[in-house]
Amino acid sequence: MPHERFRFRTLDALAARITELGLDLPVSDDLSPLARRVRIGDRETPNALAIPPMEGCDGTADGAPDELTRRRYQRFARGGAGLLWFEATAVVYEGRANPRQLYLTPENAPAFAHMREEALAAGRDANGSDYAPFTVLQLTHSGRYSRPGAAPAPIIAHHDGLLDTVFNLPRDYPLITDEALDRLQDCYVAAARLAHACGFDAVDIKSCHRYLISELLAAHTRPGRYGGSFANRTRLLLDVVRRVRAEVPGIQVAVRLNVFDGHPYPWGWGVSTDDATTPDLEEPLRLIGLLQEAGVTLLNVTAGNPYYTPHINRPFDVNVVGGYTPEEHPLVGVTRLIHLARAVKEYSPELTVVGTGYSWLRHHLGNVAAAVMARGWVDLVGVGRGAFAYPDFARDLLTTGRMNARQACITCSRCTQIMRDHGRAGCAILDRAVYGPIYEAGRGGAGQ
Ligand SMILES: Cc1cc2nc3c(=O)[nH]c(=O)nc-3n(C[C@H](O)[C@H](O)[C@H](O)COP(=O)(O)O)c2cc1C
């Protein structure tokens, strides 16, 4: 069945389409698994719902959270999710994806601590004094997608037969050197130390969506110590994880990992060598085993490249302007993400696994999440775009047993469109008072 927009008012209608498509995607009326407390290392979440990292591109010039950043996390915490995964935060200036991306430094670390504390205080006001979500800070280097100033300034791990063309990069465009990657390890450790001082329970060594570490995982064609063999391609991630564990005791280490990116071999990771549309999890699972041995307690499974294969990354109704409409039905994309997370959980039952990519399911997402959790396929479910639109989704599911269909994300890609137009991202439909004008200004070419 080709692509179709969401039009399933009732759960029965959604279930009928799932059956028609022959998908292994369970639904349930019993939402009790969503209320489970979930163990992460020596901590426990208050429930099994999460908000994955969602950047708003709205920090200050020096990388501190600004007004809209703080507003976002207060809204998220008020919504009562059990795990808040704070957004992509650069570990070096040149690795920022945009001039407003968060960037953690000794000077602005108090502002990060304040953002977290005031969000948790807002959460306690709304959900009771014992509300204590697990908090993760995502640490990133944007690699090929770096744009710390007005123009893109790609830092690439290897040449890519597809993306080099998109970026107009010449064949002799230099690769980041092995020595620079060695030094980068120190920057991750320094940022983890700051995150610990700010009160975060964990840092995520971001390894997804084809940013630097994610691209390195696919660096089959790169010479030197960080390319070629599996050991070399995974070196930076594993070394950083081991060093954070050793040098910053007290903070847990999480990884948001692409297990499949849909890029053709030899530029892809987690893909079959002869078909970029077919996952091959042999290497990703081997890596996950090593990450667990190195002390990672929490893993968020994700996939795709938000720029190049967005339908794999975030199933949608409507793509950004100029983007393609995929041939596949969005339910196929949702099911793929769910089964990728299931494969990880089955391989590493001891690891706490978070699933993502549920927002297309709108107000039925809790019914799918609960069914998936009941089968033991995943421990927590994260809601990304859905949280921009409807930050109270968790509280509504947990206290009333339902989500209001009218408040659910419609996966229209306007939040992503704002990012592409270099604005400050949020929901232009359901948080219209703030983000409607930003969206309009970006579309009018004025940007933000
Ligand atoms: C506007 C926007 C910002 C995002 N920011 C981040 C980010 O900072 N880090 C990250 O790993 N993923 C980021 N993502 C991806 C989401 O976390 C999530 O994986 C994706 O939207 C699919 O989940 P969903 O269906 O619940 O939206 C972003 C997505 C959007 C649309």
The ligand as an SDF file (V2000), in Angstrom:
LIG
                    3D

 31 33  0  0  0  0  0  0  0  0999 V2000
   12.4810   19.6330   15.3120 C   0  0  0  0  0  0  0  0  0  0  0  0
   13.1910   18.3670   15.6940 C   0  0  0  0  0  0  0  0  0  0  0  0
   14.3200   18.4000   16.5090 C   0  0  0  0  0  0  0  0  0  0  0  0
   14.9970   17.2300   16.8350 C   0  0  0  0  0  0  0  0  0  0  0  0
   16.0970   17.2860   17.6430 N   0  0  0  0  0  0  0  0  0  0  0  0
   16.7890   16.1460   17.9360 C   0  0  0  0  0  0  0  0  0  0  0  0
   17.9450   16.1820   18.7740 C   0  0  0  0  0  0  0  0  0  0  0  0
   18.3300   17.2090   19.3190 O   0  0  0  0  0  0  0  0  0  0  0  0
   18.5960   15.0010   18.9660 N   0  0  0  0  0  0  0  0  0  0  0  0
   18.1890   13.8140   18.4340 C   0  0  0  0  0  0  0  0  0  0  0  0
   18.8180   12.7830   18.6510 O   0  0  0  0  0  0  0  0  0  0  0  0
   17.0630   13.7660   17.6760 N   0  0  0  0  0  0  0  0  0  0  0  0
   16.3590   14.8690   17.4310 C   0  0  0  0  0  0  0  0  0  0  0  0
   15.1970   14.8050   16.6970 N   0  0  0  0  0  0  0  0  0  0  0  0
   14.6430   13.4650   16.3400 C   0  0  0  0  0  0  0  0  0  0  0  0
   13.5800   13.0540   17.3730 C   0  0  0  0  0  0  0  0  0  0  0  0
   14.1540   12.9090   18.6570 O   0  0  0  0  0  0  0  0  0  0  0  0
   12.8620   11.7340   17.0100 C   0  0  0  0  0  0  0  0  0  0  0  0
   13.8210   10.7040   16.8640 O   0  0  0  0  0  0  0  0  0  0  0  0
   12.0210   11.8050   15.7500 C   0  0  0  0  0  0  0  0  0  0  0  0
   11.2520   12.9890   15.7020 O   0  0  0  0  0  0  0  0  0  0  0  0
   11.0680   10.5940   15.6450 C   0  0  0  0  0  0  0  0  0  0  0  0
   10.2780   10.4670   16.8140 O   0  0  0  0  0  0  0  0  0  0  0  0
    8.7450   10.9720   16.8500 P   0  0  0  0  0  0  0  0  0  0  0  0
    7.9820   10.1300   15.8440 O   0  0  0  0  0  0  0  0  0  0  0  0
    8.2510   10.7440   18.2500 O   0  0  0  0  0  0  0  0  0  0  0  0
    8.7550   12.4010   16.4730 O   0  0  0  0  0  0  0  0  0  0  0  0
   14.5230   15.9770   16.3470 C   0  0  0  0  0  0  0  0  0  0  0  0
   13.3790   15.9500   15.5450 C   0  0  0  0  0  0  0  0  0  0  0  0
   12.7150   17.1190   15.2070 C   0  0  0  0  0  0  0  0  0  0  0  0
   11.4810   17.0160   14.3480 C   0  0  0  0  0  0  0  0  0  0  0  0
  1  2  1  0
  2  3  1  0
  2 30  2  0
  3  4  2  0
  4  5  1  0
  4 28  1  0
  5  6  2  0
  6  7  1  0
  6 13  1  0
  7  8  2  0
  7  9  1  0
  9 10  1  0
 10 11  2  0
 10 12  1  0
 12 13  2  0
 13 14  1  0
 14 15  1  0
 14 28  1  0
 15 16  1  0
 16 17  1  0
 16 18  1  0
 18 19  1  0
 18 20  1  0
 20 21  1  0
 20 22  1  0
 22 23  1  0
 23 24  1  0
 24 25  2  0
 24 26  1  0
 24 27  1  0
 28 29  2  0
 29 30  1  0
 30 31  1  0
M  END
$$$$
